[in-house]
Amino acid sequence: MPRTKSAKKAQRQTKTRNERNREQRSQLRTVIKKVRSAATAEEAASAYAAAVSIIDRAGRKNLVHRNTANRTKSRLSKLVSGKAKAAK
């Protein structure tokens, strides 16, 4: 257990940040799954548009590394365009 006042505050801050990060990471994973599991090209495109915003924010906030966020967007984009080509 923390003894000093500053250590107690640091523990509170860590708990708050862990909860926030867990929620945001869960949201990030959910939007990625929605894009991957979309049945039609239209669903995939709309899910991708929503996912890009969340992925970018996660990269900016260091929830995931910038390069990881960009790589994920690139892979999802490739998947969406593949579904669009397959639909034609």
C-alpha positions as CSV (number, residue, x, y, z in Angstrom):
1,M,0.0,0.0,0.0
2,P,1.2,3.5,-0.8
3,R,2.3,5.5,2.2
4,T,2.9,9.0,1.0
5,K,0.2,11.4,-0.3
6,S,1.8,11.6,-3.7
7,A,2.0,7.8,-4.0
8,K,-1.7,7.5,-3.1
9,K,-2.6,10.1,-5.8
10,A,-0.5,8.2,-8.3
11,Q,-2.3,5.0,-7.5
12,R,-5.7,6.8,-8.0
13,Q,-4.5,8.2,-11.3
14,T,-3.3,4.8,-12.5
15,K,-6.6,3.2,-11.7
16,T,-8.5,5.9,-13.6
17,R,-6.2,5.6,-16.6
18,N,-6.3,1.8,-16.7
19,E,-10.1,1.9,-16.8
20,R,-10.2,4.6,-19.5
21,N,-7.6,2.7,-21.6
22,R,-9.5,-0.6,-21.2
23,E,-12.7,1.0,-22.5
24,Q,-11.0,2.6,-25.4
25,R,-9.1,-0.5,-26.4
26,S,-12.3,-2.5,-26.3
27,Q,-14.1,0.1,-28.5
28,L,-11.1,-0.1,-30.9
29,R,-11.3,-3.8,-31.2
30,T,-15.0,-3.8,-31.6
31,V,-15.0,-1.3,-34.6
32,I,-12.2,-3.4,-36.3
33,K,-14.3,-6.5,-35.9
34,K,-17.3,-4.8,-37.4
35,V,-15.3,-3.9,-40.5
36,R,-13.9,-7.4,-40.8
37,S,-17.3,-9.1,-40.3
38,A,-19.3,-6.9,-42.6
39,A,-21.4,-8.9,-45.0
40,T,-21.7,-6.5,-47.8
41,A,-19.4,-3.9,-49.4
42,E,-21.7,-1.1,-48.3
43,E,-21.7,-2.2,-44.7
44,A,-17.9,-2.6,-44.8
45,A,-17.4,0.9,-46.2
46,S,-19.6,2.6,-43.6
47,A,-18.0,0.6,-40.8
48,Y,-14.5,1.5,-42.1
49,A,-15.4,5.2,-42.1
50,A,-16.4,5.0,-38.4
51,A,-13.3,2.8,-37.6
52,V,-10.8,5.3,-39.1
53,S,-11.8,8.0,-36.7
54,I,-11.4,5.8,-33.7
55,I,-8.2,4.2,-34.9
56,D,-6.7,7.7,-35.6
57,R,-7.6,8.8,-32.1
58,A,-6.1,5.7,-30.5
59,G,-2.8,6.5,-32.4
60,R,-2.8,10.1,-31.3
61,K,-3.5,9.2,-27.7
62,N,-0.8,6.5,-27.7
63,L,-3.3,3.8,-26.9
64,V,-1.6,2.0,-29.8
65,H,1.5,3.1,-31.6
66,R,1.1,5.5,-34.6
67,N,2.5,3.0,-37.0
68,T,0.2,0.2,-35.7
69,A,-2.8,2.5,-36.2
70,N,-1.7,3.3,-39.7
71,R,-1.0,-0.4,-40.5
72,T,-4.4,-1.4,-39.2
73,K,-6.2,1.3,-41.3
74,S,-4.2,0.1,-44.4
75,R,-5.2,-3.5,-43.9
76,L,-8.8,-2.6,-43.3
77,S,-8.9,-0.4,-46.4
78,K,-7.5,-3.3,-48.5
79,L,-10.1,-5.6,-47.1
80,V,-12.9,-3.1,-47.9
81,S,-11.7,-2.5,-51.4
82,G,-11.5,-6.3,-51.9
83,K,-15.1,-6.7,-50.8
84,A,-16.1,-3.9,-53.2
85,K,-14.3,-5.6,-56.1
86,A,-15.9,-8.9,-55.3
87,A,-19.4,-7.4,-55.2
88,K,-19.0,-6.2,-58.8
